[in-house]
């Protein structure tokens, strides 16, 4: 049962967080340059080497024998989840916009190279996701569910692939039908709920 629940937890965290993300814009720009399966394979490979490695590293920390260290690590992880969700509701500052603009500029330059879109997308996800909230969320999931790393990795990969499949096949349609702010709110709420529930379980139960 835990394997199934952790799969869906990882899936929904990544899926909601990636809707409207820069990765989707990159995938959409390549939709006419290569086959869909090659583009989505690049997404899957990039996700494995970013979120997958974060989960594997987190699971190593999660099985350490020091119970006190593990307890503090768990609390810190859930506090960070809560912080990600709350920060998401704050107005965007100029320096955050500049950082986002720099990442978009990097991806734009990378897309101009005459190499396979599969490689470009995989590299973009590996580099672009480092330090991102979904990357750190994957690390936290690995710490708290060290025995479920396979289901966490599969959930993360499926979340990224499905999110970018929407961009690939229905990007323009969804852009007109769904408000990105609503998606962002849902993502932030999910992080906050998971953080609160995790803190309650760690501190009081």
Secondary structure, 3 states (H helix, E strand, C coil): CHHHHHHHHHHHHHHHHHCCCHHHHHHHHCCCCCCHHHHHHHHHHHHHHHHHHHHHHHHHHHCCCCHHHHHHHHHHHHHHHHHHHHHCCCCCCHHHHHHHHHHHHHHHHHHCCCCCHHHHHHHHHHHHCCCCHHHHHHHHHHHHCHHHHHHHHHHHHHHHHHHHHHHHHHHHHHHHHCCHHHHHHHHHHHHHHHHHHHHHHHHHC
